[in-house]
């Protein structure tokens, strides 16, 4: 089985975010970048599936040369090889379209993504890949197994979970309960140095959107303490100042 894991490179969650170019771009100066956590779950699950059923795991990223170090970490975790599409990831549709051409050219049996990237939280790529490839797409999966040549997914739905049996090839996205992410060991780190990281140029496609402006959230306001005996004052604040009750 050939599995492709679509990986985003995102700022570490502890990074203080600032913007440049009149607040139209993320300022990457001094930012620590990591594998998108949901994609790391996809990678771990892909490795588990190939360890149990045989096959290979390829990681694919849309990004520039500065993402190579993070891609090498994915190879250290256990991916067999990697592909970097040499372009800035403009938006979810651009990323999905670029990935779809790589997938069509290499004949994968399954494609795994994260449910969303933790920087833009778009959650678009899994569904868009299903559309571009005309494959079944199953979102927010908490369990993935291979059963008699088909894939069985358990996924989150409103009020519970749903089990889906799908033919292959298929694309699915990972939810946080899918598995425990792996940590690279020394053997994996050493092996990653010699694993193939192929760089391909992007295909021409229409750019469907652009970011007009970013802005930081308003600073947190000071806490106001109300005496427990003075419920009337609290109600007045909620009604007339915060305007969250009628």
C-alpha positions in Angstrom: 0.0 0.0 0.0 1.2 3.5 -0.9 0.1 6.2 1.5 0.6 9.9 1.0 0.5 12.2 4.0 -0.1 15.9 3.3 1.8 18.0 5.7 1.7 21.7 6.6 4.6 23.5 8.2 3.1 25.9 10.8 4.3 28.2 13.6 4.9 26.6 17.0 1.9 27.3 19.3 4.1 29.2 21.7 5.3 31.7 19.0 4.3 35.3 19.4 2.7 36.2 16.0 3.3 39.5 14.3 2.6 40.7 10.8 4.5 42.6 8.1 3.9 44.4 4.8 1.0 46.5 6.2 -0.4 43.5 8.1 -0.8 41.4 4.9 1.8 38.7 5.7 3.0 36.7 8.6 6.3 38.0 9.9 8.4 34.8 10.0 11.4 36.5 11.6 12.4 34.5 14.7 9.4 32.1 14.3 9.9 28.4 15.2 8.1 26.2 12.7 6.8 22.7 13.3 4.8 19.9 11.7 1.2 20.7 11.9 0.0 18.6 14.9 -3.0 17.1 13.1 -0.7 16.1 10.2 1.6 14.5 12.6 -1.3 12.3 13.7 -1.9 11.4 10.0 1.8 10.5 9.6 1.8 8.3 12.7 -1.3 6.5 11.6 0.1 6.0 8.0 3.2 4.4 9.5 1.2 2.2 11.7 -0.9 1.0 8.8 2.2 0.2 6.7 3.9 -1.6 9.6 0.8 -3.8 9.9 -0.1 -4.3 6.2 3.1 -3.5 4.3 3.7 -0.5 2.0 5.4 2.9 2.0 4.6 6.3 3.4 5.4 9.5 1.5 5.1 13.0 3.0 4.2 15.9 0.7 4.4 19.6 1.5 3.7 22.8 -0.5 6.4 25.1 0.7 9.7 26.8 0.0 13.2 25.6 0.9 13.0 26.9 4.4 10.6 24.0 5.2 13.1 21.3 4.5 14.3 21.0 8.1 10.7 20.3 9.3 10.2 17.8 6.4 13.3 16.0 7.6 11.7 15.6 11.0 8.8 13.8 9.3 11.3 11.5 7.7 12.9 10.9 11.1 9.6 9.9 12.5 9.3 7.2 9.9 8.2 8.4 6.5 10.0 6.6 3.7 10.5 9.6 1.4 9.2 13.1 0.9 8.1 15.5 -1.9 8.2 19.3 -1.6 6.2 21.3 -4.1 8.3 24.4 -4.5 5.7 27.1 -3.9 4.3 29.3 -1.2 1.1 27.7 0.2 -1.3 30.6 -0.8 -4.6 29.1 0.3 -6.3 25.8 0.8 -7.5 25.5 -2.8 -4.0 26.2 -4.2 -2.5 23.6 -1.8 -5.1 20.9 -2.7 -4.7 21.5 -6.4 -0.9 21.2 -6.3 -1.1 18.1 -4.2 -3.7 16.5 -6.5 -1.3 16.6 -9.4 1.4 14.8 -7.3 -1.2 12.2 -6.2 -2.3 11.5 -9.8 1.2 11.1 -11.0 2.2 8.6 -8.3 -0.8 6.3 -7.8 -1.4 6.3 -4.1 -3.9 4.0 -2.4 -4.7 6.4 0.4 -4.1 10.0 1.2 -4.2 11.3 4.8 -4.3 15.0 5.9 -4.9 16.7 9.2 -8.4 18.0 10.0 -7.0 21.5 9.7 -3.8 23.5 10.0 -3.4 25.3 13.3 -2.3 28.6 11.7 -5.3 29.3 9.4 -7.7 26.6 10.6 -9.3 26.3 7.2 -10.0 22.6 7.2 -10.4 22.6 3.4 -7.7 20.3 1.9 -9.3 16.9 2.6 -12.6 17.8 1.0 -11.0 19.6 -1.9 -8.7 16.7 -2.6 -11.7 14.4 -2.8 -13.2 16.7 -5.4 -10.1 17.1 -7.5 -9.4 13.4 -7.4 -13.0 12.1 -7.5 -12.3 10.0 -4.5 -14.3 9.4 -1.3 -13.2 11.9 1.4 -13.9 11.2 5.0 -13.3 14.0 7.5 -12.3 14.2 11.2 -11.4 10.5 11.6 -10.7 9.0 15.0 -10.0 5.5 13.8 -8.6 4.1 10.5 -8.3 0.4 9.7 -7.9 -1.8 6.6 -10.6 -4.5 6.3 -10.7 -6.9 3.3 -9.1 -4.5 0.9 -11.3 -1.6 2.0 -10.8 1.2 4.5 -12.9 1.5 7.6 -13.1 4.9 9.3 -14.6 6.1 12.5 -15.4 9.8 12.5 -16.8 12.5 14.6 -20.4 13.7 13.9 -22.8 15.9 15.8 -23.8 13.9 18.9 -21.6 10.9 18.4 -19.4 9.0 16.1 -20.0 7.3 12.7 -18.4 4.2 11.1 -17.8 4.5 7.4 -16.5 1.6 5.1 -15.0 3.0 1.9 -13.4 1.6 -1.2 -9.8 2.6 -2.0 -8.3 4.9 -3.1 -9.7 7.4 -0.6 -8.7 10.6 1.3 -9.2 11.1 5.0 -8.3 13.7 7.6 -7.1 13.1 11.2 -8.9 14.1 14.4 -7.0 14.3 17.7 -8.1 10.9 19.0 -6.7 9.0 16.0 -3.4 8.0 17.6 -0.5 9.1 19.8 2.2 11.0 17.7 5.6 9.4 17.5 8.8 11.1 18.6 11.9 10.6 16.4 14.6 8.4 17.9 18.3 8.6 17.1 18.1 5.8 14.5 15.3 7.6 12.7 17.2 11.0 12.8 20.3 9.4 11.3 18.3 7.6 8.6 16.4 10.8 7.7 19.6 12.3 6.4 19.8 9.8 3.5 16.1 9.5 2.6 14.9 11.1 -0.6 13.4 14.6 -0.5 12.3 15.3 -4.0 11.5 18.9 -5.0 9.0 19.5 -7.8 7.8 22.7 -9.4 4.2 23.8 -9.0 1.7 23.5 -11.8 0.0 26.6 -13.1 -3.4 27.2 -11.6 -5.8 30.1 -10.8 -5.3 31.8 -7.5 -8.8 31.9 -6.0 -8.2 34.2 -3.0 -5.8 36.5 -1.2 -5.4 37.8 2.3 -6.3 41.5 2.5 -5.3 42.1 6.1 -4.5 40.4 9.4 -5.0 41.9 12.9 -4.1 40.7 16.3 -7.0 40.1 18.8 -7.8 42.9 21.3 -5.8 42.6 24.5 -7.6 41.0 27.4 -9.4 43.4 29.7 -8.9 43.5 33.4 -11.1 41.3 35.5 -13.9 43.0 37.4 -14.9 41.5 40.7 -18.5 41.7 41.9 -19.4 41.0 45.5 -21.5 37.8 45.6 -24.1 39.6 47.6 -24.6 42.2 44.8 -26.2 40.1 42.0 -28.1 43.2 40.8 -24.9 45.0 39.8 -23.7 41.9 37.8 -27.1 41.7 36.0 -26.8 45.5 35.2 -23.3 45.1 33.7 -24.3 42.1 31.6 -27.4 43.9 30.3 -26.3 47.4 29.8 -22.6 47.3 29.3 -21.8 43.8 27.8 -25.3 43.6 26.3 -25.3 39.8 26.3 -28.6 39.5 28.1 -31.9 41.2 27.4 
